[in-house]
């Protein structure tokens, strides 16, 4: 008679538990002071340790996905808790794994927006429309007349649009075939809302003795889909981006004018490293992708590049959360900011929720009220420290902070760091260069 006793397979044959990291949580509470959603909601289920408890309950079958879906979808994936955790728990990674199986629903506005940003041609058309809306004076008229105040959702979207760019886009730097090739990935949000950010970045790269090559026919890198858990759409956009980058090889480095795009490019190796067609290019892209400030800071300093100004201003820097906590980008952008004439101040001490602005990519569209509550802490920090300009490197952060400062009538600019730097650099041959 055969025994019906089940045998336990050897450890090597068992599938690794994707939620094993959650068991390291000791419920110590170090994550609570740095969590934006816990700060805004004052609810334990909206804290990292609360979400870890939900994940373990889901794994053990004591909680259904319907019961846990809302607080798990509210996480911004900012990774501040990961920095604070002494036990090395990674809530964002764990929640990302769950979202790949149970994607967070996209808002109507988000779906409409993706239909534009996923396609380069649609992005170009909307960018032109936004540029016309700003330069024609219609934006000033709409805001001065308060026409949209009776339609709060539409007013909120319109207020996200930045003020008109004060100067035309800088000329693209000339080709330098004998110099190291550096690819510039212009994010879809940069191309839509900040036409000067890409050309300014390209010119700064040119100052470091690089041959800057643009990534053409590029839509979206897939960052919003990665964060919401829509793996199919993410892989579609990632593959398209990798194929476009492959046409630019050989490359010395890959940089972006959008912090979240760079974070996403660095992650391609994990997502597509084993793909039979694109695995090798995914690994090369991840290896060669470098944060813009990490690339520029040592090279501009080494070459003795100087920046000047006609007025003295007070600056501060706003960190993109995933760059800071996920990639350790902290001192590099501040080195660049210190190169600008003026006074430089820190917004808030380490270990406070005011580090996050609440934008979170698509989060500000999907969770507008919570996103605004989180942003309030940042706005209060800006008001306390007293600055003229907030510099940042992530377009979504710039949009969200700029909208919040306009709502409270604060006389503070939020600008892309690359734009500030390039505007402060002498450009004697500007008129001789080819316009983009």
C-alpha positions in Angstrom: 0.0 0.0 0.0 1.4 3.4 -1.1 1.8 6.0 1.6 -0.2 9.2 1.0 2.1 11.3 3.1 3.2 14.4 1.2 6.9 15.0 0.9 8.5 18.4 1.1 10.6 19.2 -1.9 14.2 20.2 -1.4 14.9 23.9 -0.8 16.4 24.3 -4.3 13.3 22.9 -5.9 10.8 25.2 -4.1 9.7 28.5 -5.7 11.0 31.5 -3.7 8.4 33.3 -1.7 8.0 36.8 -3.2 6.7 38.1 0.0 9.4 36.7 2.2 10.9 40.1 2.8 7.7 41.1 4.6 8.4 38.7 7.4 11.5 40.8 8.4 9.2 43.6 9.7 9.4 43.9 13.5 6.6 46.6 13.6 9.1 49.0 15.2 7.5 52.1 13.7 10.6 53.8 12.3 8.7 54.0 9.0 5.8 56.0 10.4 7.3 59.5 10.6 8.5 59.4 7.0 5.4 57.9 5.3 3.5 60.6 3.3 0.2 58.7 3.4 0.4 57.9 7.2 1.1 61.6 7.7 -1.9 62.7 5.6 -4.4 60.1 6.8 -3.3 59.4 10.4 -4.4 55.8 9.8 -2.3 52.7 10.6 -3.4 50.9 7.5 -1.9 53.7 5.4 1.5 53.2 7.0 4.3 50.9 5.7 4.0 48.6 8.6 0.2 48.5 8.2 0.6 47.6 4.6 3.1 44.9 5.5 0.5 43.4 7.9 -2.0 43.5 5.0 0.4 41.7 2.7 1.1 39.0 5.2 -2.7 38.6 5.8 -3.2 38.2 2.1 -0.5 35.6 1.9 -1.9 33.7 4.8 -5.5 33.8 3.4 -6.9 35.7 6.4 -7.7 38.8 4.2 -9.2 39.1 0.8 -7.8 41.3 -2.0 -11.0 43.4 -2.0 -10.4 44.2 1.7 -6.8 45.2 1.2 -6.9 46.8 -2.2 -7.5 50.4 -1.2 -4.7 51.0 1.3 -2.3 49.1 -0.9 -3.2 51.2 -3.9 -2.6 54.4 -1.9 1.1 53.7 -1.5 3.2 56.3 -3.5 6.2 53.8 -3.8 8.4 56.7 -2.6 10.7 54.3 -0.7 11.2 56.6 2.2 10.3 53.8 4.5 12.9 51.6 2.9 15.6 54.2 3.9 14.2 54.4 7.4 13.8 50.7 8.0 16.5 49.1 10.2 15.3 45.6 9.3 15.8 46.2 5.5 12.1 45.6 4.7 11.2 46.9 1.2 7.5 47.7 1.2 7.5 49.4 -2.2 9.0 46.3 -3.9 6.5 44.0 -2.2 3.6 46.2 -3.2 4.9 46.4 -6.7 5.0 42.6 -6.9 1.4 42.5 -5.7 0.3 45.1 -8.2 1.7 43.1 -11.0 -1.0 40.5 -10.2 -3.7 43.0 -9.2 -3.1 46.3 -11.1 -4.3 49.5 -9.7 -7.2 50.8 -11.9 -6.2 53.9 -13.9 -8.4 57.0 -13.7 -10.3 58.2 -16.8 -7.9 61.2 -17.0 -5.0 58.9 -16.8 -6.2 56.6 -19.6 -6.8 59.6 -21.8 -3.3 60.9 -21.0 -1.7 57.6 -21.8 -3.2 57.6 -25.2 -1.2 60.7 -25.9 2.1 60.1 -24.1 2.5 56.5 -25.4 2.8 57.8 -28.9 5.4 60.4 -29.9 3.3 62.0 -32.6 0.4 62.6 -30.2 2.9 64.0 -27.7 4.2 66.4 -30.3 0.7 67.6 -31.2 -0.4 68.2 -27.7 2.9 70.0 -26.9 2.2 72.4 -29.7 -1.3 73.0 -28.5 -0.1 73.7 -24.9 2.5 76.0 -26.3 -0.1 77.9 -28.3 -2.4 78.1 -25.3 0.3 79.6 -23.1 1.9 82.0 -25.7 -1.4 83.3 -27.1 -2.5 84.8 -23.8 -5.5 82.4 -23.5 -4.0 80.9 -20.4 -3.7 84.3 -18.7 -7.3 85.1 -19.7 -8.7 81.8 -18.4 -7.0 82.2 -15.1 -7.8 85.9 -14.6 -11.4 85.4 -15.5 -11.8 82.4 -13.1 -14.0 80.7 -15.7 -13.1 77.3 -14.4 -13.7 77.9 -10.7 -17.2 76.4 -11.1 -15.7 73.2 -12.5 -13.2 72.0 -9.9 -11.8 68.9 -11.7 -11.2 70.9 -14.9 -9.7 73.9 -12.9 -7.3 71.5 -11.1 -6.1 70.1 -14.4 -5.6 73.5 -16.0 -3.8 74.8 -12.9 -1.3 71.9 -13.3 -0.1 73.6 -16.5 3.1 75.6 -15.9 3.4 79.3 -16.6 4.6 80.2 -20.2 8.3 79.6 -20.7 10.0 83.0 -20.5 12.5 82.4 -23.3 12.4 80.2 -26.5 14.0 76.8 -26.4 17.8 76.9 -26.5 19.4 75.9 -29.7 20.5 72.3 -29.9 24.3 71.9 -29.5 26.3 71.0 -32.7 27.3 67.5 -33.4 30.7 66.4 -32.2 31.4 63.1 -34.0 34.8 62.7 -32.4 33.5 62.9 -28.8 31.9 60.2 -26.6 28.3 59.6 -27.6 25.7 60.3 -24.9 22.1 59.6 -25.5 19.5 62.0 -24.1 16.1 60.5 -23.3 13.6 63.4 -23.2 10.7 62.3 -21.0 7.2 62.6 -22.3 6.2 65.1 -19.5 9.3 67.2 -20.3 8.4 67.4 -24.0 4.8 68.3 -23.2 5.2 70.9 -20.5 8.9 72.0 -20.4 10.2 72.5 -23.9 13.4 74.1 -22.6 14.4 71.3 -20.3 15.6 68.9 -23.1 17.6 71.4 -25.1 19.1 72.9 -21.9 20.2 69.4 -20.8 21.7 68.8 -24.2 23.7 72.0 -24.0 25.0 71.2 -20.5 26.1 67.7 -21.7 27.8 69.4 -24.6 29.8 71.5 -22.2 31.3 68.3 -20.7 32.8 67.4 -24.1 30.1 65.0 -25.3 28.4 64.2 -28.6 24.7 64.4 -27.6 22.4 62.2 -29.6 18.6 62.5 -29.2 16.3 59.5 -28.8 13.8 59.9 -31.7 10.3 58.4 -32.0 10.1 58.0 -28.3 6.8 58.0 -26.5 6.7 56.9 -22.9 9.3 54.7 -21.0 6.5 52.9 -19.2 7.0 54.4 -15.8 3.3 54.9 -15.0 2.4 51.4 -16.0 5.3 50.0 -13.9 4.0 51.7 -10.8 0.3 50.8 -11.3 1.2 47.2 -12.1 0.0 47.1 -15.7 2.8 44.8 -16.8 1.6 44.2 -20.3 1.5 48.0 -21.1 4.8 48.5 -19.3 6.6 45.8 -21.3 5.2 47.2 -24.5 6.6 50.7 -23.8 9.9 49.3 -22.5 10.4 47.2 -25.6 9.7 50.2 -27.9 12.2 52.3 -25.9 14.9 49.6 -26.0 14.5 49.2 -29.7 14.9 52.9 -30.2 18.0 53.1 -28.0 19.5 50.1 -29.8 19.7 52.3 -33.0 21.9 54.8 -31.2 24.7 52.4 -30.1 27.5 52.6 -29.4 26.9 54.8 -26.4 29.1 56.0 -23.6 26.2 56.8 -21.3 22.4 57.4 -21.3 20.8 60.3 -19.4 17.4 61.8 -19.1 15.8 65.2 -18.3 13.2 63.3 -16.3 14.2 61.6 -13.0 11.5 59.0 -13.2 12.5 58.0 -16.7 16.1 57.4 -15.6 14.8 55.2 -12.7 12.7 53.2 -15.2 15.6 52.8 -17.6 17.8 51.4 -14.8 15.1 48.8 -14.0 14.8 47.5 -17.6 17.5 44.8 -16.8 15.3 43.3 -14.1 12.2 43.3 -16.2 13.6 42.3 -19.6 17.1 41.0 -18.8 16.1 37.4 -19.8 14.1 38.4 -22.9 15.5 36.4 -25.8 15.3 39.4 -28.2 16.0 42.4 -26.0 17.7 41.0 -22.9 21.2 42.1 -23.8 20.2 45.6 -24.8 18.2 45.9 -21.6 21.3 45.0 -19.5 23.4 47.5 -21.5 20.8 50.3 -21.1 20.5 49.7 -17.4 24.3 49.7 -17.0 24.9 52.9 -19.0 21.9 54.9 -17.7 23.1 57.5 -15.2 21.3 60.2 -13.3 21.8 63.5 -14.9 23.2 65.3 -11.9 25.6 62.4 -11.2 26.8 62.7 -14.8 27.1 66.5 -14.9 28.3 67.4 -11.4 31.9 66.0 -11.5 32.4 66.8 -15.2 31.3 70.5 -15.0 33.4 70.9 -11.8 36.4 69.3 -13.5 36.2 71.6 -16.5 35.8 74.7 -14.3 32.5 75.7 -15.9 31.2 79.0 -14.4 27.7 80.2 -14.0 26.7 83.9 -13.6 23.5 85.8 -12.7 22.2 89.3 -12.9 20.2 88.9 -9.7 20.9 87.1 -6.4 18.2 84.5 -5.6 17.6 82.0 -2.8 17.4 78.4 -4.1 16.4 75.0 -2.7 16.3 71.6 -4.2 13.3 69.2 -4.2 14.3 65.5 -4.3 12.5 63.1 -6.5 11.7 60.4 -4.0 12.6 57.3 -6.0 15.9 58.8 -7.1 16.8 59.7 -3.5 15.6 56.6 -1.7 15.9 54.1 -4.5 19.2 55.2 -6.1 20.9 57.3 -3.4 20.8 60.5 -5.5 21.3 63.1 -2.8 24.5 65.2 -2.9 24.9 65.3 -6.7 22.1 67.8 -7.6 23.1 70.0 -4.7 26.6 70.2 -6.0 25.1 71.6 -9.2 22.8 73.9 -7.3 25.8 75.3 -5.4 27.3 76.3 -8.7 24.5 78.9 -9.2 25.2 82.3 -7.7 22.9 82.9 -4.7 21.9 81.5 -1.4 21.1 77.8 -1.0 18.9 76.4 1.7 17.6 72.9 2.6 13.8 72.6 2.8 13.3 70.1 5.6 15.4 67.8 7.8 15.9 64.2 7.0 13.2 61.9 8.4 10.1 63.9 7.7 7.1 63.3 5.3 7.6 66.8 3.8 10.3 65.3 1.6 7.5 64.0 -0.8 5.4 66.3 -2.9 2.6 63.8 -3.5 2.8 63.8 -7.3 3.7 60.1 -7.7 3.4 60.1 -11.5 -0.2 59.2 -12.2 -1.0 59.3 -8.5 -2.0 63.0 -8.6 -4.7 62.1 -11.2 -5.9 58.9 -9.5 -5.8 60.2 -5.9 -6.2 64.0 -6.2 -7.3 64.8 -2.7 -4.7 62.6 -0.9 -2.1 63.9 -3.3 -2.9 67.5 -2.4 -2.9 66.7 1.3 0.6 65.2 1.0 1.7 68.2 -1.0 0.6 70.6 1.8 3.6 69.5 4.0 6.0 70.4 1.2 4.3 73.7 0.6 4.6 74.6 4.3 8.3 73.6 4.2 8.8 75.9 1.3 7.0 78.8 3.0 9.0 78.3 6.2 12.5 78.3 4.6 11.7 81.3 2.4 13.1 80.8 -1.1 12.7 82.4 -4.5 13.2 79.2 -6.6 12.7 75.5 -6.0 14.8 73.5 -8.4 13.9 69.9 -9.3 14.7 67.3 -11.9 11.4 65.4 -12.2 8.7 67.0 -14.4 5.7 65.6 -12.4 7.1 67.1 -9.2 7.6 70.4 -10.9 4.0 70.5 -12.2 2.5 69.5 -8.9 4.5 71.9 -6.7 4.0 74.7 -9.2 0.2 74.2 -9.1 0.2 74.2 -5.3 2.2 77.4 -5.0 -0.1 79.1 -7.5 -3.1 78.1 -5.4 -1.7 79.8 -2.3 -0.4 82.8 -4.3 3.2 82.1 -3.2 5.8 84.1 -5.2 8.1 81.1 -5.7 9.2 79.6 -9.0 9.6 75.8 -9.5 12.1 75.2 -12.3 14.0 72.3 -13.9 17.6 72.3 -12.6 19.0 72.0 -16.1 17.1 75.1 -17.2 18.4 77.1 -14.3 22.0 76.1 -15.0 21.9 76.7 -18.7 20.2 80.1 -18.3 23.1 81.1 -16.0 25.8 80.1 -18.5 27.2 82.6 -21.1 26.1 81.7 -24.6 28.0 83.9 -27.1 27.3 81.7 -30.2 23.6 80.9 -29.4 22.3 82.5 -32.6 24.6 80.4 -34.8 23.3 77.0 -33.7 20.6 74.9 -35.2 17.2 75.3 -33.6 15.5 72.0 -32.6 
